[in-house]
């Protein structure tokens, strides 16, 4: 049972079946991504999130914007990635994992039960960082209940 946004992210990552979870900004991830072995990918890199809120009749309504990347290393040479089967072999499987992660996140206890529709965006990422990682980036505006510890 998640009581914080970070706990909810960890639960959702496990439920989605993503191998590794990392919390870092993109520059930090760039500097320590080499510590991950090939078997530890895919990695769900979650960036520091923002919280926006409004007060409605004495109650705080808040939305946590979570941005992240579901990435994997490519075993082939990526110097000519346009000839690799990028979409079907690398992007689509990471898109599926991102969708599973988002669905699992929406199923956690931190969700505001009064909100029925939650939008998300998933974008392909080609050769992300100098490590030539492929996958997707995602953004979700997660409405949370007002007593969630950030």
N, C-alpha and C positions, 0 to 999 in steps of 0.2 A: 504494500500500500504506500503510494508516494505521498509525501507531505511537502516536498519542494519540487521546483521545476527540474533541478538537476537529478533528483531521484526518479522523476517521471521520464526524463530522457534516458537514464540508464535502464529502467524497466523496458521502455519501448525498444531500445537498441537490442536488448536480449530477446525480446519477443519477436522482433523482426529477423533475428538470426544473423545479424551483422557481427563479424568476427571481433573487431576492435573499435573502441570508442575513444576519441581524443577530444579534449577541450583546449582550444588554443586559438589565437588569431592566425591569420594566414602566414605572417612572417615567422611566428614561432614554429608553426608546423613545418615550414620550409627548412628551418634549422635542425629540427629533430626527427624528421620523417625517415631518415636513413636508419634509425634505430629499429624500425619495423622490418621484420623478415618477410619474404614473399608470402609465407603461410599465414601471416597475421592480417593480410588484406582479405576482404575489403575493410577499409577504415571509414568510420563515420566521424568526420571532423566537424564538431559543433563550435561555432564562433561565439564569443561573448554576446549575450542577448540583451535586448532593450525591453523596457517595460513602459507602456503608455497607459494612462488611466483617466477616467472621468468619475466625478462624483454625481450620483443620481439619487436624490431624495435621502441623503445621508449614507448611502452605500457606495463603496468604491467598485467600479467596474474596470477591470484591467485586461490588457492584451499584451502578451509576451511575444515579441517577434523573434523567432528562432530561425537562424540561417545556418546552413551546414553544407557539407559535401559528402557524398558516398563515392569513394574512389578506390580504384584497384591499380596495381602495377600491371603492365603489359609485358609478357615474356618475350615478345618479338622486338626487333629493332624498330624504334619509332621515328627514325630519321625521315621516313616517307610514310607517315601515318595515313595518308589518303589512300594508299593501296591496301591497308590492313582492313579486315572486316570489322571496322570500328563499331558501327551502330549495333549490329546483331550480336557480336561477340563480347563487347565491353560496355557500351552505353546502356542498352536495353536491360541487361541483368542488374545494373546498378540503379536504373530507374525503378525496377520492380522492388528492389530492397528499400529504396527511398519511400515508395508508396506504402510498403508494409510498415516502415518505421513511423510514418505520419499517421497511419490508421491506428497503430498501437498507442501512439502518443495521445490521440483523440479519445482513446478508451481508458485513460488513466483517471484517477480520482481528482486530479487538479482541474479538470475541465469544468467550466461554468455550465451547469445543466440548463440554464435558460437560453443558451445560444444553440441554435440548431444547425446553422450553416457556417462552415469554417473554410476559408480559401487558402490555397497553397499554390506555389509555383515550383516547377521542376525544370531545370535547364541542363542541356548536355555540356560537358566540360572535356575539351580535347587538350591533352598534354598540359594539364594543370601543374604548375610549379616546375622547377627544373628537373624533378624526378619523372617527368613524362607520365603522370598518372592520368587515367581516363575514368570517366564516370559522370555524375550529375551533381549539380548544386540544387539546393531546395530552400524555400522560405515558407514559413507558416506563421500566420498571425493567430496565436493560440489564446482564446479567451479563458481566463482562469478565475476560480472562485477567489473572493477577496481575502481569505485568510491563509492563502498559500504563502509559505516562506520562500522568498526568492533566493 
